[in-house]
Amino acid sequence: MPTNWKLRELLKERGVKSASEVSRSLQEIGYQLSVQAVCDLLNRPPKMIRLETIEAICNAFYIPLSEFLEVLPMASQKPQKRMRTLQSAQRVQKRRVGPSIGTIDYAGFYPDARKFSSGSTKV
């Protein structure tokens, strides 16, 4: 899923110029993150990031997540493939031999409870 990671630009607008400043700001609120880890976050979008880290960044700089991370929808080709898969599944279902799920008599699978009654209750 495509994302738009704008942490560096956002912090630059707020006057934060270095990874060490970010690391110090995070330490002030009680969250430990190395300068190298902050550098990685500033230079490229992370493949994975802890929710605690996102929370700490938001709290330290008083910014919502939506200001520096934008999740974009997939390209328009994906739904077309999905539609083709659904259509092929419907074709396969039509080819099956035997009754379809809608015509099975499920009552035949279960015994008549009255036959196994202990006689203490009347039906």
N, CA, C and O atoms as a Tinker XYZ file with bonds, in Angstrom:
   492  protein
     1  N      0.851000   -1.169000    0.000000    73     2
     2  CA     0.000000    0.000000    0.000000    64     1     3
     3  C      0.899000    1.235000    0.000000    63     2     4     5
     4  O      1.756000    1.375000    0.872000    81     3
     5  N      0.713000    2.114000   -0.954000    73     3     6
     6  CA     1.550000    3.311000   -1.027000    64     5     7
     7  C      1.293000    4.266000    0.142000    63     6     8     9
     8  O      0.163000    4.435000    0.599000    81     7
     9  N      2.368000    4.875000    0.599000    73     7    10
    10  CA     2.261000    5.853000    1.680000    64     9    11
    11  C      3.034000    7.112000    1.310000    63    10    12    13
    12  O      3.906000    7.091000    0.441000    81    11
    13  N      2.704000    8.189000    1.974000    73    11    14
    14  CA     3.400000    9.448000    1.787000    64    13    15
    15  C      3.943000    9.855000    3.154000    63    14    16    17
    16  O      3.178000   10.293000    4.013000    81    15
    17  N      5.250000    9.715000    3.366000    73    15    18
    18  CA     5.913000    9.968000    4.647000    64    17    19
    19  C      6.556000   11.347000    4.591000    63    18    20    21
    20  O      7.497000   11.563000    3.828000    81    19
    21  N      6.052000   12.287000    5.398000    73    19    22
    22  CA     6.500000   13.681000    5.332000    64    21    23
    23  C      7.064000   14.178000    6.663000    63    22    24    25
    24  O      6.927000   15.358000    6.983000    81    23
    25  N      7.694000   13.303000    7.440000    73    23    26
    26  CA     8.165000   13.701000    8.765000    64    25    27
    27  C      9.262000   14.760000    8.680000    63    26    28    29
    28  O      9.223000   15.749000    9.411000    81    27
    29  N     10.232000   14.564000    7.802000    73    27    30
    30  CA    11.338000   15.521000    7.692000    64    29    31
    31  C     10.824000   16.924000    7.343000    63    30    32    33
    32  O     11.214000   17.908000    7.972000    81    31
    33  N      9.950000   17.005000    6.340000    73    31    34
    34  CA     9.433000   18.305000    5.904000    64    33    35
    35  C      8.641000   18.988000    7.018000    63    34    36    37
    36  O      8.759000   20.196000    7.228000    81    35
    37  N      7.837000   18.204000    7.724000    73    35    38
    38  CA     7.013000   18.763000    8.790000    64    37    39
    39  C      7.874000   19.316000    9.922000    63    38    40    41
    40  O      7.626000   20.414000   10.422000    81    39
    41  N      8.899000   18.540000   10.328000    73    39    42
    42  CA     9.761000   19.006000   11.410000    64    41    43
    43  C     10.611000   20.196000   10.971000    63    42    44    45
    44  O     10.915000   21.074000   11.778000    81    43
    45  N     10.995000   20.227000    9.700000    73    43    46
    46  CA    11.766000   21.357000    9.189000    64    45    47
    47  C     10.935000   22.639000    9.258000    63    46    48    49
    48  O     11.457000   23.705000    9.581000    81    47
    49  N      9.625000   22.528000    8.949000    73    47    50
    50  CA     8.724000   23.677000    9.049000    64    49    51
    51  C      8.630000   24.186000   10.483000    63    50    52    53
    52  O      8.429000   25.378000   10.720000    81    51
    53  N      8.776000   23.271000   11.432000    73    51    54
    54  CA     8.679000   23.635000   12.850000    64    53    55
    55  C     10.024000   24.052000   13.445000    63    54    56    57
    56  O     10.121000   24.304000   14.647000    81    55
    57  N     11.060000   24.126000   12.607000    73    55    58
    58  CA    12.365000   24.597000   13.078000    64    57    59
    59  C     13.288000   23.508000   13.602000    63    58    60    61
    60  O     14.359000   23.823000   14.120000    81    59
    61  N     12.919000   22.261000   13.487000    73    59    62
    62  CA    13.777000   21.162000   13.934000    64    61    63
    63  C     14.643000   20.761000   12.752000    63    62    64    65
    64  O     14.135000   20.367000   11.702000    81    63
    65  N     15.986000   20.866000   12.936000    73    63    66
    66  CA    16.875000   20.651000   11.806000    64    65    67
    67  C     17.689000   19.370000   11.886000    63    66    68    69
    68  O     18.184000   18.903000   10.861000    81    67
    69  N     17.843000   18.790000   13.062000    73    67    70
    70  CA    18.719000   17.620000   13.160000    64    69    71
    71  C     18.054000   16.468000   13.914000    63    70    72    73
    72  O     17.105000   16.655000   14.676000    81    71
    73  N     18.581000   15.291000   13.674000    73    71    74
    74  CA    18.075000   14.092000   14.337000    64    73    75
    75  C     18.342000   14.134000   15.836000    63    74    76    77
    76  O     17.567000   13.594000   16.625000    81    75
    77  N     19.437000   14.775000   16.227000    73    75    78
    78  CA    19.740000   14.858000   17.663000    64    77    79
    79  C     18.720000   15.725000   18.394000    63    78    80    81
    80  O     18.399000   15.450000   19.550000    81    79
    81  N     18.202000   16.773000   17.739000    73    79    82
    82  CA    17.151000   17.598000   18.344000    64    81    83
    83  C     15.881000   16.779000   18.558000    63    82    84    85
    84  O     15.228000   16.887000   19.596000    81    83
    85  N     15.542000   15.960000   17.564000    73    83    86
    86  CA    14.353000   15.108000   17.667000    64    85    87
    87  C     14.532000   14.111000   18.795000    63    86    88    89
    88  O     13.625000   13.898000   19.599000    81    87
    89  N     15.714000   13.497000   18.850000    73    87    90
    90  CA    15.997000   12.516000   19.898000    64    89    91
    91  C     15.900000   13.153000   21.285000    63    90    92    93
    92  O     15.346000   12.547000   22.203000    81    91
    93  N     16.429000   14.365000   21.449000    73    91    94
    94  CA    16.341000   15.066000   22.731000    64    93    95
    95  C     14.896000   15.394000   23.104000    63    94    96    97
    96  O     14.501000   15.261000   24.262000    81    95
    97  N     14.114000   15.821000   22.118000    73    95    98
    98  CA    12.702000   16.139000   22.378000    64    97    99
    99  C     11.937000   14.896000   22.818000    63    98   100   101
   100  O     11.067000   14.967000   23.686000    81    99
   101  N     12.264000   13.771000   22.218000    73    99   102
   102  CA    11.611000   12.515000   22.609000    64   101   103
   103  C     12.034000   12.103000   24.014000    63   102   104   105
   104  O     11.220000   11.590000   24.782000    81   103
   105  N     13.299000   12.323000   24.354000    73   103   106
   106  CA    13.774000   12.001000   25.702000    64   105   107
   107  C     13.091000   12.850000   26.752000    63   106   108   109
   108  O     12.856000   12.383000   27.866000    81   107
   109  N     12.767000   14.092000   26.418000    73   107   110
   110  CA    12.096000   14.982000   27.363000    64   109   111
   111  C     10.718000   14.468000   27.774000    63   110   112   113
   112  O     10.260000   14.738000   28.884000    81   111
   113  N     10.059000   13.731000   26.886000    73   111   114
   114  CA     8.747000   13.179000   27.240000    64   113   115
   115  C      8.862000   11.735000   27.737000    63   114   116   117
   116  O      7.855000   11.076000   27.993000    81   115
   117  N     10.113000   11.248000   27.871000    73   115   118
   118  CA    10.326000    9.928000   28.450000    64   117   119
   119  C     10.402000    8.783000   27.450000    63   118   120   121
   120  O     10.229000    7.623000   27.826000    81   119
   121  N     10.658000    9.091000   26.185000    73   119   122
   122  CA    10.772000    8.035000   25.170000    64   121   123
   123  C     12.187000    8.027000   24.618000    63   122   124   125
   124  O     12.686000    9.054000   24.159000    81   123
   125  N     12.825000    6.883000   24.662000    73   123   126
   126  CA    14.211000    6.732000   24.233000    64   125   127
   127  C     14.257000    6.257000   22.783000    63   126   128   129
   128  O     13.728000    5.194000   22.460000    81   127
   129  N     14.885000    7.040000   21.912000    73   127   130
   130  CA    15.078000    6.662000   20.515000    64   129   131
   131  C     16.445000    7.194000   20.087000    63   130   132   133
   132  O     16.728000    8.384000   20.223000    81   131
   133  N     17.279000    6.307000   19.575000    73   131   134
   134  CA    18.645000    6.702000   19.227000    64   133   135
   135  C     18.652000    7.703000   18.079000    63   134   136   137
   136  O     17.696000    7.802000   17.311000    81   135
   137  N     19.753000    8.441000   17.982000    73   135   138
   138  CA    19.907000    9.420000   16.913000    64   137   139
   139  C     19.890000    8.715000   15.562000    63   138   140   141
   140  O     19.328000    9.240000   14.600000    81   139
   141  N     20.499000    7.528000   15.477000    73   139   142
   142  CA    20.520000    6.777000   14.223000    64   141   143
   143  C     19.097000    6.362000   13.809000    63   142   144   145
   144  O     18.746000    6.440000   12.631000    81   143
   145  N     18.290000    5.927000   14.768000    73   143   146
   146  CA    16.908000    5.538000   14.476000    64   145   147
   147  C     16.105000    6.742000   13.990000    63   146   148   149
   148  O     15.295000    6.627000   13.071000    81   147
   149  N     16.335000    7.892000   14.613000    73   147   150
   150  CA    15.648000    9.120000   14.184000    64   149   151
   151  C     16.114000    9.510000   12.791000    63   150   152   153
   152  O     15.308000    9.935000   11.963000    81   151
   153  N     17.404000    9.368000   12.525000    73   151   154
   154  CA    17.958000    9.661000   11.209000    64   153   155
   155  C     17.278000    8.812000   10.137000    63   154   156   157
   156  O     16.928000    9.308000    9.066000    81   155
   157  N     17.097000    7.531000   10.437000    73   155   158
   158  CA    16.416000    6.626000    9.506000    64   157   159
   159  C     14.981000    7.078000    9.252000    63   158   160   161
   160  O     14.506000    7.044000    8.117000    81   159
   161  N     14.294000    7.503000   10.313000    73   159   162
   162  CA    12.916000    7.975000   10.156000    64   161   163
   163  C     12.830000    9.262000    9.338000    63   162   164   165
   164  O     11.856000    9.483000    8.618000    81   163
   165  N     13.842000   10.099000    9.452000    73   163   166
   166  CA    13.834000   11.354000    8.716000    64   165   167
   167  C     14.212000   11.174000    7.246000    63   166   168   169
   168  O     13.723000   11.906000    6.386000    81   167
   169  N     15.074000   10.208000    6.957000    73   167   170
   170  CA    15.588000   10.044000    5.596000    64   169   171
   171  C     14.736000    9.182000    4.682000    63   170   172   173
   172  O     14.781000    9.351000    3.463000    81   171
   173  N     13.963000    8.264000    5.242000    73   171   174
   174  CA    13.140000    7.386000    4.394000    64   173   175
   175  C     11.949000    6.865000    5.195000    63   174   176   177
   176  O     12.012000    6.772000    6.420000    81   175
   177  N     10.873000    6.529000    4.502000    73   175   178
   178  CA     9.713000    5.983000    5.217000    64   177   179
   179  C     10.046000    4.615000    5.818000    63   178   180   181
   180  O     10.693000    3.798000    5.163000    81   179
   181  N      9.623000    4.361000    7.025000    73   179   182
   182  CA     9.934000    3.077000    7.655000    64   181   183
   183  C      9.104000    1.945000    7.064000    63   182   184   185
   184  O      7.961000    2.147000    6.656000    81   183
   185  N      9.693000    0.749000    7.023000    73   183   186
   186  CA     8.933000   -0.434000    6.604000    64   185   187
   187  C      7.986000   -0.845000    7.724000    63   186   188   189
   188  O      6.858000   -1.275000    7.482000    81   187
   189  N      8.468000   -0.704000    8.949000    73   187   190
   190  CA     7.653000   -0.963000   10.141000    64   189   191
   191  C      7.996000    0.100000   11.175000    63   190   192   193
   192  O      9.122000    0.596000   11.229000    81   191
   193  N      7.018000    0.437000   11.984000    73   191   194
   194  CA     7.255000    1.402000   13.057000    64   193   195
   195  C      6.326000    1.058000   14.205000    63   194   196   197
   196  O      5.160000    0.718000   14.002000    81   195
   197  N      6.852000    1.151000   15.399000    73   195   198
   198  CA     6.042000    0.855000   16.581000    64   197   199
   199  C      5.024000    1.961000   16.807000    63   198   200   201
   200  O      5.278000    3.138000   16.547000    81   199
   201  N      3.879000    1.550000   17.293000    73   199   202
   202  CA     2.843000    2.517000   17.621000    64   201   203
   203  C      3.327000    3.451000   18.728000    63   202   204   205
   204  O      2.967000    4.628000   18.749000    81   203
   205  N      4.138000    2.933000   19.642000    73   203   206
   206  CA     4.704000    3.757000   20.718000    64   205   207
   207  C      5.568000    4.883000   20.151000    63   206   208   209
   208  O      5.550000    6.004000   20.658000    81   207
   209  N      6.324000    4.576000   19.096000    73   207   210
   210  CA     7.194000    5.580000   18.479000    64   209   211
   211  C      6.362000    6.677000   17.823000    63   210   212   213
   212  O      6.661000    7.863000   17.964000    81   211
   213  N      5.318000    6.272000   17.108000    73   211   214
   214  CA     4.431000    7.255000   16.485000    64   213   215
   215  C      3.789000    8.133000   17.551000    63   214   216   217
   216  O      3.702000    9.352000   17.402000    81   215
   217  N      3.342000    7.496000   18.627000    73   215   218
   218  CA     2.716000    8.221000   19.731000    64   217   219
   219  C      3.686000    9.232000   20.342000    63   218   220   221
   220  O      3.304000   10.360000   20.652000    81   219
   221  N      4.937000    8.821000   20.512000    73   219   222
   222  CA     5.943000    9.704000   21.099000    64   221   223
   223  C      6.224000   10.896000   20.192000    63   222   224   225
   224  O      6.353000   12.022000   20.671000    81   223
   225  N      6.319000   10.657000   18.890000    73   223   226
   226  CA     6.556000   11.757000   17.948000    64   225   227
   227  C      5.386000   12.742000   17.989000    63   226   228   229
   228  O      5.581000   13.956000   18.032000    81   227
   229  N      4.177000   12.199000   17.975000    73   227   230
   230  CA     2.983000   13.057000   18.016000    64   229   231
   231  C      2.942000   13.883000   19.300000    63   230   232   233
   232  O      2.624000   15.072000   19.263000    81   231
   233  N      3.261000   13.260000   20.434000    73   231   234
   234  CA     3.230000   13.959000   21.717000    64   233   235
   235  C      4.359000   14.983000   21.853000    63   234   236   237
   236  O      4.146000   16.079000   22.370000    81   235
   237  N      5.549000   14.627000   21.392000    73   235   238
   238  CA     6.700000   15.521000   21.544000    64   237   239
   239  C      6.549000   16.792000   20.718000    63   238   240   241
   240  O      6.985000   17.861000   21.145000    81   239
   241  N      5.940000   16.687000   19.550000    73   239   242
   242  CA     5.850000   17.845000   18.659000    64   241   243
   243  C      4.428000   18.368000   18.489000    63   242   244   245
   244  O      4.187000   19.268000   17.684000    81   243
   245  N      3.490000   17.808000   19.241000    73   243   246
   246  CA     2.084000   18.240000   19.216000    64   245   247
   247  C      1.504000   18.216000   17.800000    63   246   248   249
   248  O      0.923000   19.195000   17.331000    81   247
   249  N      1.678000   17.080000   17.138000    73   247   250
   250  CA     1.167000   16.934000   15.769000    64   249   251
   251  C      0.385000   15.627000   15.649000    63   250   252   253
   252  O      0.757000   14.628000   16.266000    81   251
   253  N     -0.683000   15.620000   14.871000    73   251   254
   254  CA    -1.401000   14.376000   14.631000    64   253   255
   255  C     -0.681000   13.530000   13.575000    63   254   256   257
   256  O      0.058000   14.060000   12.745000    81   255
   257  N     -0.896000   12.255000   13.614000    73   255   258
   258  CA    -0.265000   11.321000   12.679000    64   257   259
   259  C     -0.580000   11.680000   11.225000    63   258   260   261
   260  O      0.274000   11.544000   10.348000    81   259
   261  N     -1.790000   12.131000   10.977000    73   259   262
   262  CA    -2.210000   12.434000    9.602000    64   261   263
   263  C     -1.389000   13.557000    8.958000    63   262   264   265
   264  O     -1.423000   13.718000    7.738000    81   263
   265  N     -0.657000   14.331000    9.757000    73   263   266
   266  CA     0.153000   15.408000    9.183000    64   265   267
   267  C      1.454000   14.909000    8.576000    63   266   268   269
   268  O      1.997000   15.551000    7.677000    81   267
   269  N      1.969000   13.769000    9.050000    73   267   270
   270  CA     3.230000   13.293000    8.484000    64   269   271
   271  C      3.147000   11.909000    7.850000    63   270   272   273
   272  O      4.132000   11.442000    7.277000    81   271
   273  N      2.006000   11.247000    7.936000    73   271   274
   274  CA     1.838000    9.954000    7.267000    64   273   275
   275  C      0.492000    9.922000    6.575000    63   274   276   277
   276  O     -0.553000   10.105000    7.200000    81   275
   277  N      0.535000    9.688000    5.279000    73   275   278
   278  CA    -0.673000    9.596000    4.484000    64   277   279
   279  C     -0.671000    8.229000    3.805000    63   278   280   281
   280  O      0.291000    7.875000    3.123000    81   279
   281  N     -1.738000    7.466000    3.988000    73   279   282
   282  CA    -1.866000    6.156000    3.360000    64   281   283
   283  C     -2.766000    6.316000    2.142000    63   282   284   285
   284  O     -3.902000    6.777000    2.247000    81   283
   285  N     -2.240000    5.930000    0.994000    73   283   286
   286  CA    -2.948000    6.108000   -0.263000    64   285   287
   287  C     -3.575000    4.790000   -0.726000    63   286   288   289
   288  O     -3.033000    3.722000   -0.442000    81   287
   289  N     -4.696000    4.848000   -1.425000    73   287   290
   290  CA    -5.314000    3.614000   -1.921000    64   289   291
   291  C     -4.460000    2.995000   -3.026000    63   290   292   293
   292  O     -3.646000    3.666000   -3.661000    81   291
   293  N     -4.669000    1.710000   -3.232000    73   291   294
   294  CA    -3.933000    0.981000   -4.264000    64   293   295
   295  C     -4.316000    1.504000   -5.651000    63   294   296   297
   296  O     -5.312000    2.212000   -5.805000    81   295
   297  N     -3.522000    1.149000   -6.645000    73   295   298
   298  CA    -3.791000    1.557000   -8.026000    64   297   299
   299  C     -5.106000    0.963000   -8.501000    63   298   300   301
   300  O     -5.596000   -0.012000   -7.932000    81   299
   301  N     -5.673000    1.548000   -9.540000    73   299   302
   302  CA    -6.991000    1.112000  -10.009000    64   301   303
   303  C     -6.982000   -0.270000  -10.632000    63   302   304   305
   304  O     -8.058000   -0.826000  -10.855000    81   303
   305  N     -5.832000   -0.855000  -10.926000    73   303   306
   306  CA    -5.775000   -2.182000  -11.534000    64   305   307
   307  C     -6.124000   -3.279000  -10.540000    63   306   308   309
   308  O     -6.630000   -4.324000  -10.949000    81   307
   309  N     -5.878000   -3.086000   -9.281000    73   307   310
   310  CA    -6.164000   -4.118000   -8.283000    64   309   311
   311  C     -7.635000   -4.516000   -8.239000    63   310   312   313
   312  O     -7.922000   -5.712000   -8.269000    81   311
   313  N     -8.590000   -3.575000   -8.169000    73   311   314
   314  CA    -9.992000   -3.989000   -8.136000    64   313   315
   315  C    -10.402000   -4.766000   -9.385000    63   314   316   317
   316  O    -11.258000   -5.647000   -9.300000    81   315
   317  N     -9.807000   -4.458000  -10.549000    73   315   318
   318  CA   -10.137000   -5.192000  -11.762000    64   317   319
   319  C     -9.734000   -6.643000  -11.632000    63   318   320   321
   320  O    -10.492000   -7.527000  -12.030000    81   319
   321  N     -8.547000   -6.915000  -11.081000    73   319   322
   322  CA    -8.118000   -8.292000  -10.881000    64   321   323
   323  C     -9.049000   -8.997000   -9.912000    63   322   324   325
   324  O     -9.396000  -10.162000  -10.107000    81   323
   325  N     -9.447000   -8.299000   -8.883000    73   323   326
   326  CA   -10.340000   -8.878000   -7.897000    64   325   327
   327  C    -11.685000   -9.233000   -8.533000    63   326   328   329
   328  O    -12.269000  -10.273000   -8.228000    81   327
   329  N    -12.162000   -8.371000   -9.409000    73   327   330
   330  CA   -13.423000   -8.608000  -10.092000    64   329   331
   331  C    -13.303000   -9.834000  -10.983000    63   330   332   333
   332  O    -14.223000  -10.650000  -11.036000    81   331
   333  N    -12.182000   -9.976000  -11.685000    73   331   334
   334  CA   -11.968000  -11.144000  -12.533000    64   333   335
   335  C    -11.962000  -12.418000  -11.700000    63   334   336   337
   336  O    -12.514000  -13.438000  -12.111000    81   335
   337  N    -11.349000  -12.358000  -10.549000    73   335   338
   338  CA   -11.302000  -13.529000   -9.670000    64   337   339
   339  C    -12.706000  -13.906000   -9.227000    63   338   340   341
   340  O    -13.035000  -15.091000   -9.181000    81   339
   341  N    -13.529000  -12.939000   -8.904000    73   339   342
   342  CA   -14.898000  -13.195000   -8.483000    64   341   343
   343  C    -15.694000  -13.811000   -9.630000    63   342   344   345
   344  O    -16.463000  -14.748000   -9.417000    81   343
   345  N    -15.518000  -13.294000  -10.835000    73   343   346
   346  CA   -16.235000  -13.829000  -11.985000    64   345   347
   347  C    -15.793000  -15.257000  -12.279000    63   346   348   349
   348  O    -16.630000  -16.100000  -12.601000    81   347
   349  N    -14.491000  -15.550000  -12.177000    73   347   350
   350  CA   -14.028000  -16.915000  -12.436000    64   349   351
   351  C    -14.532000  -17.868000  -11.359000    63   350   352   353
   352  O    -14.818000  -19.027000  -11.657000    81   351
   353  N    -14.648000  -17.412000  -10.123000    73   351   354
   354  CA   -15.187000  -18.251000   -9.049000    64   353   355
   355  C    -16.651000  -18.580000   -9.318000    63   354   356   357
   356  O    -17.103000  -19.690000   -9.035000    81   355
   357  N    -17.386000  -17.628000   -9.858000    73   355   358
   358  CA   -18.791000  -17.878000  -10.184000    64   357   359
   359  C    -18.901000  -18.896000  -11.312000    63   358   360   361
   360  O    -19.800000  -19.737000  -11.303000    81   359
   361  N    -17.986000  -18.824000  -12.294000    73   359   362
   362  CA   -18.000000  -19.803000  -13.383000    64   361   363
   363  C    -17.701000  -21.201000  -12.868000    63   362   364   365
   364  O    -18.338000  -22.169000  -13.283000    81   363
   365  N    -16.731000  -21.308000  -11.963000    73   363   366
   366  CA   -16.380000  -22.607000  -11.389000    64   365   367
   367  C    -17.560000  -23.160000  -10.606000    63   366   368   369
   368  O    -17.831000  -24.359000  -10.670000    81   367
   369  N    -18.260000  -22.322000   -9.876000    73   367   370
   370  CA   -19.401000  -22.767000   -9.093000    64   369   371
   371  C    -20.502000  -23.299000  -10.009000    63   370   372   373
   372  O    -21.187000  -24.257000   -9.651000    81   371
   373  N    -20.681000  -22.697000  -11.177000    73   371   374
   374  CA   -21.696000  -23.165000  -12.118000    64   373   375
   375  C    -21.322000  -24.516000  -12.703000    63   374   376   377
   376  O    -22.206000  -25.302000  -13.041000    81   375
   377  N    -20.030000  -24.805000  -12.832000    73   375   378
   378  CA   -19.571000  -26.062000  -13.429000    64   377   379
   379  C    -19.672000  -27.249000  -12.484000    63   378   380   381
   380  O    -19.657000  -28.393000  -12.937000    81   379
   381  N    -19.775000  -27.008000  -11.203000    73   379   382
   382  CA   -19.790000  -28.106000  -10.230000    64   381   383
   383  C    -20.939000  -29.062000  -10.498000    63   382   384   385
   384  O    -22.037000  -28.659000  -10.884000    81   383
   385  N    -20.659000  -30.329000  -10.283000    73   383   386
   386  CA   -21.675000  -31.362000  -10.466000    64   385   387
   387  C    -22.357000  -31.596000   -9.128000    63   386   388   389
   388  O    -21.694000  -31.577000   -8.091000    81   387
   389  N    -23.643000  -31.812000   -9.127000    73   387   390
   390  CA   -24.375000  -32.069000   -7.892000    64   389   391
   391  C    -25.161000  -30.844000   -7.494000    63   390   392   393
   392  O    -25.114000  -29.815000   -8.168000    81   391
   393  N    -25.881000  -30.958000   -6.403000    73   391   394
   394  CA   -26.735000  -29.843000   -5.988000    64   393   395
   395  C    -25.890000  -28.676000   -5.482000    63   394   396   397
   396  O    -24.825000  -28.867000   -4.894000    81   395
   397  N    -26.379000  -27.491000   -5.718000    73   395   398
   398  CA   -25.682000  -26.324000   -5.189000    64   397   399
   399  C    -26.035000  -26.180000   -3.710000    63   398   400   401
   400  O    -26.937000  -26.854000   -3.211000    81   399
   401  N    -25.340000  -25.325000   -3.037000    73   399   402
   402  CA   -25.533000  -25.173000   -1.593000    64   401   403
   403  C    -26.963000  -24.776000   -1.269000    63   402   404   405
   404  O    -27.486000  -25.163000   -0.224000    81   403
   405  N    -27.591000  -24.028000   -2.126000    73   403   406
   406  CA   -28.939000  -23.555000   -1.862000    64   405   407
   407  C    -29.993000  -24.656000   -1.895000    63   406   408   409
   408  O    -31.072000  -24.469000   -1.334000    81   407
   409  N    -29.721000  -25.810000   -2.537000    73   407   410
   410  CA   -30.731000  -26.855000   -2.660000    64   409   411
   411  C    -30.516000  -28.037000   -1.728000    63   410   412   413
   412  O    -31.285000  -28.996000   -1.792000    81   411
   413  N    -29.520000  -28.010000   -0.876000    73   411   414
   414  CA   -29.269000  -29.117000    0.054000    64   413   415
   415  C    -30.273000  -29.051000    1.194000    63   414   416   417
   416  O    -30.519000  -27.984000    1.757000    81   415
   417  N    -30.854000  -30.207000    1.530000    73   415   418
   418  CA   -31.796000  -30.290000    2.641000    64   417   419
   419  C    -31.003000  -30.627000    3.897000    63   418   420   421
   420  O    -30.679000  -31.789000    4.142000    81   419
   421  N    -30.688000  -29.594000    4.699000    73   419   422
   422  CA   -29.868000  -29.790000    5.884000    64   421   423
   423  C    -30.614000  -30.541000    6.981000    63   422   424   425
   424  O    -29.978000  -31.111000    7.868000    81   423
   425  N    -31.913000  -30.557000    6.944000    73   423   426
   426  CA   -32.690000  -31.261000    7.963000    64   425   427
   427  C    -32.396000  -32.758000    7.906000    63   426   428   429
   428  O    -32.526000  -33.450000    8.915000    81   427
   429  N    -32.009000  -33.256000    6.757000    73   427   430
   430  CA   -31.681000  -34.671000    6.622000    64   429   431
   431  C    -30.419000  -35.067000    7.364000    63   430   432   433
   432  O    -30.215000  -36.251000    7.633000    81   431
   433  N    -29.572000  -34.117000    7.698000    73   431   434
   434  CA   -28.338000  -34.404000    8.414000    64   433   435
   435  C    -28.562000  -34.594000    9.913000    63   434   436   437
   436  O    -27.736000  -35.204000   10.593000    81   435
   437  N    -29.657000  -34.082000   10.420000    73   435   438
   438  CA   -29.905000  -34.108000   11.854000    64   437   439
   439  C    -31.042000  -35.077000   12.170000    63   438   440   441
   440  O    -32.069000  -35.069000   11.491000    81   439
   441  N    -30.869000  -35.907000   13.192000    73   439   442
   442  CA   -31.938000  -36.840000   13.553000    64   441   443
   443  C    -33.127000  -36.105000   14.178000    63   442   444   445
   444  O    -33.002000  -34.984000   14.672000    81   443
   445  N    -34.260000  -36.760000   14.140000    73   443   446
   446  CA   -35.463000  -36.205000   14.740000    64   445   447
   447  C    -35.312000  -36.313000   16.258000    63   446   448   449
   448  O    -35.212000  -37.416000   16.795000    81   447
   449  N    -35.294000  -35.192000   16.939000    73   447   450
   450  CA   -35.068000  -35.164000   18.376000    64   449   451
   451  C    -36.177000  -35.887000   19.135000    63   450   452   453
   452  O    -35.927000  -36.400000   20.225000    81   451
   453  N    -37.394000  -35.943000   18.595000    73   451   454
   454  CA   -38.503000  -36.583000   19.284000    64   453   455
   455  C    -38.279000  -38.082000   19.430000    63   454   456   457
   456  O    -38.768000  -38.684000   20.386000    81   455
   457  N    -37.555000  -38.692000   18.511000    73   455   458
   458  CA   -37.281000  -40.127000   18.590000    64   457   459
   459  C    -36.355000  -40.457000   19.746000    63   458   460   461
   460  O    -36.392000  -41.571000   20.269000    81   459
   461  N    -35.525000  -39.504000   20.154000    73   459   462
   462  CA   -34.553000  -39.745000   21.206000    64   461   463
   463  C    -34.981000  -39.148000   22.536000    63   462   464   465
   464  O    -34.178000  -39.066000   23.466000    81   463
   465  N    -36.223000  -38.736000   22.634000    73   463   466
   466  CA   -36.722000  -38.108000   23.828000    64   465   467
   467  C    -36.805000  -39.109000   24.964000    63   466   468   469
   468  O    -37.070000  -40.286000   24.718000    81   467
   469  N    -36.590000  -38.687000   26.189000    73   467   470
   470  CA   -36.655000  -39.574000   27.344000    64   469   471
   471  C    -38.074000  -39.798000   27.801000    63   470   472   473
   472  O    -38.317000  -40.614000   28.690000    81   471
   473  N    -38.999000  -39.104000   27.223000    73   471   474
   474  CA   -40.400000  -39.284000   27.572000    64   473   475
   475  C    -40.847000  -38.382000   28.691000    63   474   476   477
   476  O    -42.045000  -38.294000   28.956000    81   475
   477  N    -39.929000  -37.704000   29.362000    73   475   478
   478  CA   -40.319000  -36.842000   30.483000    64   477   479
   479  C    -40.956000  -35.551000   30.004000    63   478   480   481
   480  O    -41.728000  -34.938000   30.741000    81   479
   481  N    -40.660000  -35.135000   28.821000    73   479   482
   482  CA   -41.277000  -33.925000   28.277000    64   481   483
   483  C    -42.125000  -34.296000   27.070000    63   482   484   485
   484  O    -41.730000  -35.131000   26.256000    81   483
   485  N    -43.276000  -33.681000   26.962000    73   483   486
   486  CA   -44.147000  -33.950000   25.831000    64   485   487
   487  C    -43.946000  -32.883000   24.787000    63   486   488   489
   488  O    -43.756000  -31.704000   25.088000    81   487
   489  N    -43.993000  -33.329000   23.559000    73   487   490
   490  CA   -43.779000  -32.393000   22.460000    64   489   491
   491  C    -45.094000  -32.105000   21.791000    63   490   492
   492  O    -45.145000  -31.334000   20.833000    81   491
